[in-house]
Amino acid sequence: MTRSIRVAALQLRAHDRADFARVVDEIVACVEAASVGAELVVLPEGTFPAYVLGDGAAHDEAAVTAAVARLSNLARLTSTVIVAGAATRSGTALRNAALVIDRDGRPAGRADKLFLWHFDRRWFEPGAQLAPIETSVGKLGVLVCADGRLPTIARTLVDRGAEMLVMPTAWVTSGRDPDALENVQADLLARVRAYENGVPFVAANKCGAELGMVAYCGKSQIVGADGEVIAIAGERCAETLKATVFTGMGAPHRTAPAHASPRAAALDKPVRIAISFDPLPSDLQQRLDLLDDAYALAPGEAGHLAALDHVLPTACVGDADVLDPGGLIGYRRAGYRLAVWSTQAASPWTQRVARARALELRLYVVVFDGAARRAYAIDPDGAAIAGTFDDFRLASFVLDPRRTSETMLAPGTDVFEGLERIAKIVRHEERPAS
């Protein structure tokens, strides 16, 4: 059943942990203002007391508890569901949590960050549960920041009943281009998560910096179930986004998981590969020699594909495999380094999804796009690195299998370890009780 929900994403200016007591009144006032006309208000990751904690042992739990109590009172007074990022203890462990307060002021649940990022593992312990949270506005699939990098987290939440994805986040930026603060989640993955799961996505980020060394990209956003952005904040200023989203509008993209046999790559150095959407020309070898290419790929050219697959495990996949956020994971876990996707769908999402799969699984993707009648290649960073167009019908790119082994996204943050850990959590939670 389709329902509408009025949501607000509160983009706050980052503050240092030492300044928490000074800014907490302002934060609560911003939440109160955002609650006017909203049924759900989302705050960033690490709002209370901050994201960069440093010495976790010195965590001021009393101050955080008092701030959360103020939000609970506000939720009750305004009849608003509030989701806020806070450092809180679960037993003896300090967790990077998203606390969910229902509109009666009572705690509805919490989601602890599962995929810790870089230095936050110095003071946080990862979460160990994965389930939607029941609230008066529906079941929320709550995930925290880097959890959005692992496609199986959002997928599992939706498959378990989440009607909307909600993310308190602290999307950082490298600062390599101060005129365009980049982050792959803000610029790509949040929208793909909504599209592939058929649910709205609400993300609240910070702007500014903490301790002068952790910079945020802003770009808080409200995304519809079709993956299109309804509202997005700027990069540098605090602001509140408001919009109405609709649940029950789309269906998730799902397929049966692939069970591929383990494969090892004989190729261990860079190689140039030619790609074409058209049949390969009769003088192909001369052209490959001219371009210093070792292999060529084109639709229907099974022999050429087999030659490459012999030295580099290559999966031939279709729309069902790629559009499902879990569809390629079986191949990747089995050792495949390249996915060749043939599609006839005329969709603006083809390249976006191909980029997402490449960067989140650290593999190369070649797309044979029948609607556009072109071929192109995506590298493990999610960048389009070569493609045909107009009269340019045979393109080349360098495939470096060593890059597919570089699964460390940040110091201490390995995407393969993350995927395996989520798979273990899911298996444990689905195991029948004895």
Steps between C-alpha positions, in 0.01 A plus 500: 500500500632843406548748784642851515743611771618856560871485575772746597877448469693731729845593365699633794831683513762273648626574849797369694434272790629764741229738376207264554372672815510834322303389191248252641233767561531616139471144372181437700356827374574395141322170557198681642485730196541204262214313669244759389297327230719186509420150616861382496816702574848357433824634653860422395728227627685587818286802580537418870773577603693497166639254247872536577513390863865419549522347846187289520565417865432863589162501328255721690200272502301718737505795258389280209225342709372844597498615136310189390248559780439847361433350156261249655304780662500692172376194308210468745410869488513521119375146426805443281721195449866601545809308385828633640862391487657458843789324669338278760591188691348159445614303800865591538555575129486850360299499176448745218122488515195641327241539772135490392248681718131451424252785502385418853854564624580137564803326347395295197838339451858560393728404214869469580746568219608167352775604257737720695704749300871571547572652839154468656587138577751639751216580741191323366408132492301390192134414526382141477131519405319577178126563517252776412358710782123525547374857549174689471598607145582145393795263501828687459815341361756699697865488399794718599734664246745239364231232537376639170819382330400135546200420278388203710419716804225705334389192305451297817316781677253534212457125464414493871226757460658846499278748314760776494879528539614759753863598546663725756837551333832680508594486133855629477679654206864478395526868416679427175264745333388772745246622246324162486492301823478140386379184669386188312208441734371855470560514125391151398435222749216654702295531183589150381400358841155655463462387139613140543288450813191693384475711819563866593837591650558786746857598594605778739866606482722767651677793339824662609775312683594346832839573658600665174586159353174319421300684234140428406337538159148600602255384233239366741225364281152363473468243222180349365432130457588539131852611593454858390597782735206694641706746706873544557697740719804699402855407592598767752202636692272366771146462374183298540350303213131421499303286260226241479600147406279210405543144621358195329572650157764263363615142510857402585725356230565142608629180343619161619854529637781375280687192622822520304785253542822648639735627234860621508645758263811403304537857378695708751604806301322774305360412161333704230155389386304619197121529524240545228124488484524403131621164366879486515661588165666241278838672539470497878848366568666780303297752693584341833869503408476868410332584831719264708183321612516137612129416504176617342139480620175549311144366529467146364876449470516196730845388390663831587323510834616146579860595422490779756304291753777239483748739663263739681170370646230687309127484571247551221195656665164649414268761646369280782851429628619860495189685616472285811746647755598146597506354150874520431626425848510124442724550197728741684538274802590216260790705361353661189673827406290615203126508431376538144145634505283479189181705520228618266332725756476865396566642844701790646579264788715261296827688544418610856440143613807373312713760680349403834567128451859562391596722793312316775637158395841615372477346154495610138170517313458506123156601377355414161214747488256392228275803538790743445686260268827559679753322717680651797718394794487594870799462733499388868470863612173534310645721225413456132842454339421421136204473267385508141297780344401627154761367254734391778402132503800322655616641834780378726564507873762369740381233742733464796401191702705626794250780548224246560707371793510845657189459713611732782282811462666680790753395765344210688190499279490205260194455279543121480524464875189717527302289254602178673407639841155611380445157344584335833261730688220421254566125519506510878175696524324270250613181673202313648485508878597166651 
